[in-house]
Amino acid sequence: MIHIAPHGIKAVDLLLAALFIVFIAQNLDPSITTTFMFDPAHLQWWMFITSIFLHASLIHIFFNSYALWMFGPLLEKRLGFNKFMLLFFAGGIAGSIGYYLSILVGIAPAYPALGASGAIYAVLGAIAMLYPQMKVLLFYLIPLSMQQVAILWVILETAGTFNTASGIASAAHLGGLALGFVWGWWEVKREKEAWRNKWR
């Protein structure tokens, strides 16, 4: 069963609007960033969620929004509004948890973090499981399947987790990606089971 939001509103459109509205608010009032970003030194439970919608720069929000705009509609069409929203938030939270765990075990320094990357990687991870042979152009030049790109992401983000000078919370990317893999695997399993039951 596919759940559709009232009046045909798309989850991707709502999320993109929210990201840009919050980004504008951040620039009008910098205290929004310091209050709601993921700050390990002054951690509050809501930061696991609110940090998803904050971004550090125009380039930062552009790349996250571009990835959501490119891949989100395909996944939303398959999952429906409710499941897609749940995946996005769960991926963002998983990203925050992944980053926090990397701090607790002493891999990453306890720097503040922000951004929708964990949620975006959850979307990409789910697509890699649901559409493993779908072709994408790496750097707009090299054709790879989503399955191959997913393997590349795991390698690069694992290496990035141990590169503390990068300024990127790669552990958050891995957290979101792992959540997306599991979600996509579960969705494939559920769809196959539903198809088998249909013909019994």
C-alpha positions in Angstrom: 0.0 0.0 0.0 1.3 3.4 -1.0 0.5 6.3 1.3 0.2 9.7 -0.5 0.3 13.0 1.4 -2.8 15.3 1.2 -3.2 17.1 -2.1 -0.4 15.1 -3.7 2.4 16.9 -1.8 5.7 15.2 -2.3 8.0 14.4 0.6 11.1 15.5 -1.4 9.6 18.9 -2.1 8.7 19.4 1.6 12.2 18.4 2.7 13.9 20.6 0.1 11.8 23.6 1.2 12.5 22.9 4.8 16.3 22.7 4.2 16.4 26.1 2.4 14.0 27.8 4.8 16.2 26.7 7.8 19.3 27.8 5.9 17.9 31.2 5.3 17.0 31.4 9.0 20.5 30.4 10.0 22.0 33.2 8.0 19.5 35.7 9.6 20.1 34.4 13.1 23.4 32.6 13.7 22.2 31.4 17.1 20.0 28.9 15.4 23.1 27.1 14.2 24.8 27.1 17.6 21.7 26.0 19.4 20.5 23.2 17.1 23.7 21.7 15.5 25.1 18.4 16.8 27.5 19.6 19.6 29.1 16.7 21.4 30.4 19.0 24.2 26.8 20.2 25.0 24.8 17.3 23.7 21.0 17.4 23.9 18.7 14.7 22.5 17.1 16.9 19.9 20.4 17.6 18.3 20.3 14.1 16.8 17.4 15.4 14.7 17.7 19.2 14.4 21.3 19.0 13.0 19.9 17.3 9.9 18.4 20.5 8.7 21.3 22.8 9.3 24.1 23.5 6.8 27.5 25.2 7.0 27.5 26.9 3.6 25.8 27.4 0.3 27.9 24.7 -1.3 27.1 22.3 1.6 23.3 22.7 1.2 23.6 22.7 -2.6 25.2 19.3 -2.9 22.9 17.7 -0.3 19.8 19.2 -1.9 21.0 18.2 -5.4 21.4 14.6 -4.3 18.0 14.6 -2.7 16.4 16.2 -5.8 18.2 13.7 -8.1 17.5 10.4 -6.3 14.7 11.2 -3.8 11.7 11.1 -6.2 12.6 7.7 -7.5 12.7 6.3 -4.0 9.6 8.2 -2.8 7.7 6.8 -5.8 8.5 3.3 -4.6 8.2 3.7 -0.9 5.4 6.3 -0.7 5.3 9.6 1.3 5.3 8.1 4.8 8.0 5.5 4.4 10.3 8.0 2.6 9.9 10.6 5.3 10.6 7.9 8.0 13.7 6.7 6.1 15.0 10.3 5.7 14.7 11.0 9.4 16.0 7.6 10.5 19.0 8.0 8.2 19.7 11.5 9.6 19.5 10.1 13.2 21.7 7.1 12.2 24.2 9.5 10.8 24.3 11.5 14.1 24.7 8.3 16.1 27.5 7.1 13.8 29.3 10.3 14.2 28.9 10.2 18.0 30.1 6.7 18.2 33.2 7.6 16.3 33.9 10.3 19.0 33.2 7.9 21.9 35.7 5.3 20.6 38.3 8.0 20.0 38.4 8.0 16.2 37.1 11.5 15.6 37.6 14.6 17.7 34.5 16.0 19.4 33.8 18.8 16.9 30.3 20.1 16.3 28.6 18.7 13.1 25.6 19.6 11.0 24.0 18.7 7.7 21.6 16.3 6.0 24.3 14.0 4.6 23.4 11.1 6.9 19.8 11.3 5.6 20.9 11.6 2.0 23.2 8.7 2.3 20.4 6.6 3.7 18.4 7.5 0.6 21.3 6.5 -1.6 21.9 3.3 0.3 18.3 2.2 0.0 18.4 2.9 -3.8 21.6 0.8 -4.1 19.7 -2.1 -2.6 16.4 -1.6 -4.5 18.0 -0.7 -7.9 21.5 -2.3 -7.8 22.0 -2.3 -11.5 20.8 1.2 -12.2 23.5 3.1 -14.0 24.9 6.4 -12.8 27.8 8.5 -14.2 30.6 9.0 -11.7 31.9 12.6 -12.1 29.6 12.7 -15.2 32.1 10.5 -17.0 32.4 7.0 -15.6 29.3 4.7 -15.9 28.9 2.5 -12.8 26.0 0.6 -11.3 24.5 1.7 -8.0 25.9 -1.4 -6.5 29.4 -0.5 -7.6 29.0 3.1 -6.4 27.8 1.8 -3.0 30.9 -0.2 -2.6 33.0 2.8 -3.5 31.1 4.9 -0.9 31.8 2.4 1.8 35.5 2.4 1.0 35.8 6.2 0.7 33.8 7.0 3.8 35.5 4.4 5.9 38.9 5.9 4.9 37.5 9.4 5.6 36.4 8.4 9.1 40.0 8.0 10.0 41.1 11.2 8.3 40.3 13.6 11.1 41.8 16.6 9.2 39.2 16.3 6.4 36.6 18.4 8.1 33.9 15.9 7.0 32.0 13.7 9.4 32.4 10.6 7.3 31.2 8.4 10.2 27.8 10.1 9.8 27.8 9.2 6.1 28.5 5.6 7.0 25.7 5.6 9.6 23.2 6.8 7.2 24.5 4.5 4.4 24.2 1.5 6.7 20.6 2.4 7.7 19.8 2.8 4.0 21.3 -0.6 3.1 19.3 -2.4 5.9 16.1 -0.5 4.9 16.5 -1.3 1.2 17.3 -5.0 2.0 14.2 -5.2 4.2 12.0 -3.6 1.5 13.2 -6.0 -1.2 12.5 -8.9 1.2 9.0 -7.5 2.0 8.2 -7.0 -1.7 9.3 -10.5 -2.6 7.2 -12.0 0.2 4.2 -10.0 -0.9 4.6 -11.2 -4.4 4.8 -14.8 -3.3 1.7 -14.5 -1.1 -0.2 -13.0 -4.0 0.3 -16.1 -6.1 -0.4 -18.7 -3.4 
